[in-house]
Amino acid sequence: MTMHKMMIRSLLRQQHQSTPHLSTSIRSISTTPTLQQAMPAPKTSSEEPKTAQKKVIKTKEKSGSASKMAAKEAKTNRLVDLMTKAYDAPITPPPKVSDEEMAIRAMIGRNYVIGSFKRHNENNHDLAVKIRMKKHAMKLLPKEGEIGDTPIEGEKNTVYGKWRKAAFKVNGNWGPPDSRPIPMLTPPIEGFDASLYMDAEDES
């Protein structure tokens, strides 16, 4: 009986000593997810940082009229640049001359000023006389309905009335045409349109 108790005690002692090892082995088997599963999930495509995309600019082909206008505008800009360069060009100083030459030039300049004033006064006097004669002639025109006035067939006007309307008509084309950006000595040709020839030159 004593031997039997001793054997039971030894078995219980062995079992008690083996129990902590069993518990540690059981603790080592974790029920938590693996390390890879515990790591934070990678970002999806919607969470990835968005990069700026280059904007593609679509260029439209210019039509015939647009290209013609662009060529005309470029030609106008070239003319403006040419006139600006000519205006802003540096003035070349004249070479030094003798006192005798300077005296001759002074006399020529004085005579030129006197002649310019004389021509200017003559032109103004001529215009003033012509304006006075024109006004006097317009006053002498017979009025509509006076003795000798006859109606025009197919029209409501009479001969005298038509004369007066033609005499008092104002000419709207008194100024230089738009095709003349630079003053010229020759008068413009009536009915001449320079833009027609410029368009033909651009097309060629």
C-alpha positions as CSV (number, residue, x, y, z in Angstrom):
1,M,0.0,0.0,0.0
2,T,2.8,2.3,0.8
3,M,4.6,1.4,-2.4
4,H,1.4,2.1,-4.3
5,K,1.1,5.6,-2.8
6,M,4.7,6.3,-3.6
7,M,4.2,5.4,-7.2
8,I,1.1,7.6,-7.5
9,R,3.0,10.5,-6.0
10,S,5.8,10.1,-8.4
11,L,3.4,10.0,-11.3
12,L,1.6,13.1,-10.1
13,R,5.0,14.9,-9.7
14,Q,6.0,14.0,-13.2
15,Q,2.6,15.1,-14.5
16,H,2.9,18.4,-12.6
17,Q,6.4,19.0,-14.0
18,S,5.3,18.2,-17.6
19,T,2.3,20.5,-17.4
20,P,4.1,23.9,-17.8
21,H,5.9,22.6,-20.9
22,L,2.6,21.5,-22.3
23,S,1.1,24.9,-21.6
24,T,4.1,26.7,-23.2
25,S,3.8,24.5,-26.3
26,I,0.1,25.2,-26.5
27,R,0.8,29.0,-26.1
28,S,3.3,28.8,-29.0
29,I,0.5,27.7,-31.3
30,S,-1.2,31.1,-31.8
31,T,-4.6,31.4,-33.2
32,T,-3.9,35.0,-34.5
33,P,-3.4,35.6,-38.2
34,T,0.0,35.2,-39.7
35,L,2.5,38.1,-40.0
36,Q,1.6,38.7,-43.6
37,Q,-2.0,38.9,-42.7
38,A,-1.4,41.2,-39.8
39,M,0.5,43.6,-42.0
40,P,-1.6,46.6,-43.4
41,A,-3.2,45.8,-46.7
42,P,-1.6,47.4,-49.7
43,K,-3.3,50.5,-51.2
44,T,-5.8,49.8,-53.9
45,S,-5.7,51.6,-57.2
46,S,-8.3,54.2,-56.0
47,E,-6.0,55.0,-52.9
48,E,-2.8,55.4,-54.9
49,P,-1.6,59.1,-55.4
50,K,-2.8,60.5,-58.6
51,T,-0.2,62.0,-60.9
52,A,-0.9,65.0,-63.1
53,Q,-1.5,64.1,-66.7
54,K,-0.3,66.3,-69.5
55,K,-3.2,68.0,-71.3
56,V,-3.2,67.3,-75.0
57,I,-4.1,70.4,-77.0
58,K,-5.8,69.5,-80.2
59,T,-5.0,72.0,-83.0
60,K,-7.6,72.6,-85.6
61,E,-6.5,73.0,-89.2
62,K,-7.1,76.5,-90.5
63,S,-9.5,76.9,-93.3
64,G,-8.8,78.7,-96.5
65,S,-10.3,82.0,-95.3
66,A,-8.6,81.8,-91.9
67,S,-5.2,81.2,-93.5
68,K,-5.8,84.0,-95.9
69,M,-6.6,86.4,-93.1
70,A,-3.6,85.2,-91.2
71,A,-1.3,85.9,-94.2
72,K,-2.9,89.3,-94.7
73,E,-2.4,90.2,-91.1
74,A,1.2,89.0,-91.2
75,K,1.8,91.2,-94.3
76,T,0.3,94.2,-92.5
77,N,2.4,93.6,-89.5
78,R,5.5,93.5,-91.7
79,L,4.6,96.8,-93.2
80,V,4.0,98.3,-89.8
81,D,7.3,96.9,-88.5
82,L,9.1,98.3,-91.6
83,M,7.6,101.8,-91.1
84,T,8.4,101.7,-87.4
85,K,12.0,100.8,-88.0
86,A,12.3,103.5,-90.6
87,Y,10.9,106.0,-88.1
88,D,13.1,104.9,-85.2
89,A,16.2,104.6,-87.3
90,P,19.1,106.6,-85.8
91,I,19.9,109.9,-87.5
92,T,23.3,110.0,-89.2
93,P,24.9,113.3,-88.4
94,P,26.2,115.2,-91.4
95,P,29.9,115.6,-91.9
96,K,31.5,118.9,-90.8
97,V,31.7,121.6,-93.5
98,S,33.4,124.9,-93.8
99,D,31.9,128.3,-92.8
100,E,31.4,129.3,-96.4
101,E,29.4,126.2,-97.1
102,M,27.3,126.9,-93.9
103,A,26.6,130.4,-95.1
104,I,25.4,129.1,-98.5
105,R,23.2,126.6,-96.9
106,A,21.7,129.2,-94.6
107,M,20.9,131.4,-97.6
108,I,19.3,128.5,-99.4
109,G,17.2,127.6,-96.4
110,R,16.0,131.2,-96.0
111,N,14.9,131.4,-99.6
112,Y,13.2,128.0,-99.3
113,V,11.1,129.3,-96.3
114,I,10.2,132.5,-98.1
115,G,9.1,130.5,-101.2
116,S,7.1,128.0,-99.1
117,F,5.2,130.8,-97.5
118,K,4.5,132.4,-100.9
119,R,3.2,129.1,-102.3
120,H,1.1,128.4,-99.2
121,N,-0.5,131.9,-99.4
122,E,-1.2,131.5,-103.1
123,N,-2.9,128.1,-102.6
124,N,-5.1,129.4,-99.7
125,H,-6.1,132.4,-101.8
126,D,-7.0,130.2,-104.8
127,L,-9.1,127.9,-102.5
128,A,-10.9,130.9,-100.9
129,V,-11.7,132.4,-104.4
130,K,-13.1,129.1,-105.6
131,I,-15.2,128.6,-102.5
132,R,-16.7,132.1,-102.8
133,M,-17.4,131.5,-106.5
134,K,-19.1,128.2,-105.8
135,K,-21.4,129.7,-103.1
136,H,-22.3,132.5,-105.5
137,A,-23.1,130.1,-108.3
138,M,-25.2,127.9,-106.0
139,K,-27.3,131.0,-105.0
140,L,-27.9,131.8,-108.7
141,L,-29.3,128.4,-109.5
142,P,-32.9,128.5,-110.4
143,K,-35.3,127.2,-107.8
144,E,-37.7,124.4,-108.4
145,G,-41.0,125.7,-109.8
146,E,-39.7,128.9,-111.2
147,I,-40.4,130.1,-114.8
148,G,-38.8,127.7,-117.3
149,D,-38.8,124.7,-115.0
150,T,-40.0,121.5,-116.7
151,P,-40.8,118.1,-115.1
152,I,-38.7,115.1,-116.0
153,E,-40.5,112.2,-117.6
154,G,-40.7,109.1,-115.4
155,E,-39.4,111.0,-112.3
156,K,-40.9,113.2,-109.6
157,N,-38.2,115.8,-109.9
158,T,-38.0,118.7,-112.2
159,V,-35.0,120.0,-114.1
160,Y,-34.2,122.8,-111.7
161,G,-34.8,120.6,-108.7
162,K,-32.4,118.0,-110.0
163,W,-29.7,120.6,-110.7
164,R,-30.0,122.0,-107.1
165,K,-29.9,118.5,-105.6
166,A,-26.8,117.7,-107.6
167,A,-25.1,121.0,-106.7
168,F,-25.8,120.6,-102.9
169,K,-24.8,117.0,-102.8
170,V,-21.8,116.4,-100.5
171,N,-19.0,114.2,-101.7
172,G,-18.4,111.5,-99.0
173,N,-15.1,110.3,-100.7
174,W,-13.2,113.5,-100.0
175,G,-10.5,111.9,-97.9
176,P,-7.8,109.5,-98.8
177,P,-8.8,105.8,-99.3
178,D,-8.1,103.2,-96.7
179,S,-5.5,101.5,-99.0
180,R,-3.2,104.6,-98.5
181,P,-1.6,104.4,-95.1
182,I,1.3,106.6,-96.3
183,P,0.7,110.1,-97.8
184,M,1.5,110.3,-101.5
185,L,1.9,113.2,-104.0
186,T,-0.4,111.7,-106.6
187,P,-4.2,111.9,-106.2
188,P,-6.2,108.6,-105.8
189,I,-7.8,107.1,-108.9
190,E,-11.6,107.2,-108.7
191,G,-13.1,103.7,-108.4
192,F,-9.7,102.1,-107.9
193,D,-9.7,99.4,-105.1
194,A,-6.2,98.3,-104.2
195,S,-7.5,95.4,-102.0
196,L,-8.6,93.5,-105.1
197,Y,-5.0,93.4,-106.4
198,M,-3.6,92.6,-102.9
199,D,-5.9,89.6,-102.5
200,A,-4.8,88.4,-106.0
201,E,-1.2,88.8,-105.0
202,D,-1.8,86.8,-101.7
203,E,-3.5,84.0,-103.6
204,S,-0.6,83.7,-106.1
